[in-house]
Amino acid sequence: MTVEVQRMSYAEFGEAFVREAVNAQRISAVIYAITGEAVRVGPVEAGPGGVATAHAVGRIGEPSVLVTTPDPLGYQVSIPAALDVDVTAAGTKHHFDVDAAVRVAFTVVLAPPLSLCVVPDSPTYRDVDVDIRPKGIQARVLARSGIVERELRKHIARYMRERIATEVAAFSEVDLLPLMNAVAKQLTG
């Protein structure tokens, strides 16, 4: 008796495998696990010549993921955060509520002998959007100068670069051979 099997080419199989192994839901879950729910930064020097110090606490939202290129497979991840920011300048404390979003691009590449590699781009201040809501008249004046937005974008980008450098390395390359060998051992052992 012959069993009918729907066939696909090796290239079709490989493409389907990569797209399923590194899909948007998995990327979102991994990024959320890396960034965590809470963020706490500071004190950090801010402003020209470090004339101010800033503290920020907040929550990271669930990342959204878009496919940007089909081959090589590329994604753009947008990571939202709601932050409470306190800036002390000239002995006066200013408070800001901030909604931020950081865009990070990732490319999936294949490497020998049989590895999936996720290669992130390092975000810059251009990859950070902020919506600043100053609390109080003096905070509004400080916000209008543009210094607060520029410093927030710069520090958020630096924070994300550091997280990527320390955390993404743990999952950036997945060697499939040990996994395949483990499955083969289970089937034959």
N, C-alpha and C positions, 0 to 999 in steps of 0.2 A: 504494500500500500504506500502510495506516494503522498506526502503531506505538501499541500500548497503553502508556499511562504512568499509573502510580499517582499521583494528584494529592493535594495538600495545600493548605490555605489559606495566605495570606500570614502570618497569625497563627501557625499551626502551624509553618510554616517558620522564622519568626523565633524562636519559643520553642526549637525543636530546635537551631537554629544557636547561640543564646546558651548553652544547656546543654552543647553539645559544645565550644564555644570556651573556656568557663570552667568546666571540669569539675574534680572533686576531685583527679584525678591531676595535672593541670596546676598547680593551686594548690599542691599539696604539693611538686611539683618546683621551682616558683618560690620558695616560702618557704624550702625547704632551700638553694637557691642563694644566697638573700639572707642567711640566718643563718650559713651555712657549717657546717663540721664542728666547728671548735674555737672556744672562747670564752676570752678572757682579760680580766679586769677588775681594776683596782686599780693602785695603792692608792687606796682611797676611804675617806673619813671615815665612821664609823658610830657608832651609839649616840647618846644624848642629848648634845648639845653637842660631838659629834665626839670623844668620849673614847677611841675605838678606831679602828683602821685595819683594813681587810680587803682581801685579795687572793683572787681566784678564778680557777681554770683548769678547763676541762672540755670536754666533747664534747656537741654537739647531736645529738639523735636525729632519726629521720625523723618529720615531722609527720603527724598524723592529721587528716582533714578530714571534717566532717559537714555535710550540707545542713540548714539551720535553717528557712528559709522558701522557698516556691516562687515568690512574686511580690511584691516583687522578690526575685530569687534571692539567698539569704543563706547564708553558710558560717560555721562555727566551726572554727578551726584550733587544735589543741593541739600545742604544740612542747615535746618533752621535752628535758631536759638533765641530765647527770650532772656534778657539780661537786666539786672539792676546794677547800675554803674555809679560809683561815687568817685568824684574827682576833687582832690584838695589842691587848690591853687591860691597862693598868696595868703595862706592861713584860713581860707574860706572853703567850706565843703559844699559841693554842688552835686545834686542827684539827677540821674537820667534813667528813664526806662527806655530800653533799646530792643528792637526786634532786628535780628541779623540773619543773614543767609550767606553761607559759603559754598561756592561752586568748586568741585574738584573733579577733574577729568581722569579717567582710567582707561587704559588700553589692555586688552587681553592678547597675549602673545604666546606662541607655542615654542618650546625649546627641547632639544634632545636631552636624554633619550626619549622621554615621554612625559613632559611637564607642561602644566598650565601655569602661566605667569601673569599676575595682575600688576601692571606698571602704572603707578599714579603720577600725575603731574603735580609739582609743588605749587600750591595756590599763592597768589600775590594779592596785594591790596585791591587790585582790579577785579579779583574774583569774589570780593566781599561787598554785599549790599547792607546798609544799615538804615533803619528808620529810628531817629532819635526824638524822644519826647522829654524835653527838659522840665524839671520841677522847680518852679520859682523864677523870679525875674532875673537874678544874677546868672542862673544856669542858662536861661534863654539867651542872654547877651553872650555868654561864653560859647554856646552852641552856634550862634550866628557867625562867629569868627571862622568857623570851619575847622578849627583845630581839633575839636572833639571828634568829629566824623573822621578826619584823616587819621588821627591816632587810633581810634577804634578799629578802623579797617586794617591798619598796619599791624596792630597787636593781635587781632583775630586771625589774620593770615599767618603770622608767626606761630601762634598757638597751634593752628591746624598743621603747619609744616612739621612742627616738633612731634605732634601726635602721629602723623604719617610716618615720620622717620623712625620712631620707636615702636609703633604698634603694627604697622602694615607689613613690616619685614617678616612677622610671624606667619602670615598667610599669603605672602606675595608669590610664592612658588610652591606648587603642589606637584610632587613627583608621584605619578600614577603607578609606577612599577611595583613599589612595595604593597600598594593596595591590591593590585592584580594578583601578586604572589600570595597574599593572605587569603584571598577568595579561592584561588586554586588549591591552596593547602587545606582549606575547609572542605572543599568538594572531594578531595582525594584522601583526606586523613580521617 
